[in-house]
C-alpha cells in the first residue's frame, strides 16, 4: 500500500496534465482500493462461502458502476457547450 501511495504522490508531481495525470492515478486508486477491500472486508476468503465468489462479484459490480457514473459525470462537465 505504501509503495502505491508513494507512486501516486510522485506521479502527481511529475507535471503531467489532463488524462496523462488522471488516468494512471485512477488506476492506482482502484488497485489500492481493491487490495484494501480484499484485506479488510475479507473478500479473499469469499471462495469458502457456499455460493462461491458472490460477494466478490457484487463488490466488483458496485465498483465498476461507481467508476462508470463518475466518468459520465466528469464527461458531462468536460463537454459542456
C-alpha positions in Angstrom: 0.0 0.0 0.0 2.8 2.4 0.9 4.5 1.8 -2.4 1.4 2.6 -4.4 0.7 5.7 -2.3 4.3 6.9 -2.9 3.9 6.2 -6.6 0.7 8.3 -6.6 2.4 11.2 -4.9 5.4 11.0 -7.2 3.1 10.8 -10.3 1.2 13.9 -9.2 4.4 16.0 -9.0 5.8 14.9 -12.4 4.0 17.7 -14.2 1.5 15.8 -16.3 -1.8 17.3 -17.1 -5.2 16.1 -18.2 -5.7 12.4 -18.9 -2.0 11.7 -18.6 -2.3 12.7 -14.9 -5.8 11.4 -14.1 -6.0 8.0 -15.8 -2.9 6.5 -14.1 -3.9 7.9 -10.7 -7.4 6.4 -11.0 -5.9 3.0 -12.0 -3.6 3.2 -8.9 -6.5 4.2 -6.8 -8.7 1.3 -7.9 -5.8 -1.2 -7.4 -5.2 0.2 -3.9 -8.9 0.2 -3.1 -9.3 -3.5 -4.2 -6.3 -4.5 -2.1 -7.6 -2.8 1.0 -11.1 -4.1 0.5 -9.8 -7.6 -0.1 -8.0 -7.5 3.2 -10.3 -5.6 5.5 -13.6 -6.9 4.0 -12.2 -10.4 3.9 -13.1 -10.8 0.2 -10.0 -13.0 -0.2 -11.9 -15.7 1.9 -15.1 -15.4 -0.2 -14.3 -18.6 -2.1 -15.0 -20.6 1.1 -18.6 -19.5 1.2 -21.4 -21.7 -0.1 -22.2 -19.6 -3.1 -18.6 -19.2 -4.3 -17.5 -15.7 -5.0 -20.9 -14.0 -4.9 -19.7 -11.1 -2.6 -16.6 -10.5 -4.8 -18.8 -10.3 -7.9 -21.2 -7.9 -6.2 -18.3 -5.8 -5.0 -16.7 -5.6 -8.4 -20.1 -4.8 -10.0 -20.6 -1.9 -7.5 -17.0 -0.6 -8.0 -17.5 -0.7 -11.8 -20.8 1.0 -11.6 -19.3 3.8 -9.4 -16.4 4.3 -11.9 -18.8 4.5 -14.9 -21.1 7.0 -13.1 -18.0 9.1 -12.1 -16.7 9.0 -15.6 -20.1 10.0 -17.0 -20.3 12.9 -14.6 -16.8 14.2 -15.4 -17.5 13.8 -19.2 -20.7 15.8 -18.8 -18.8 18.7 -17.3 -15.9 18.4 -19.7 -18.0 18.6 -22.9 -20.3 21.4 -21.9 -21.0 23.9 -24.7 
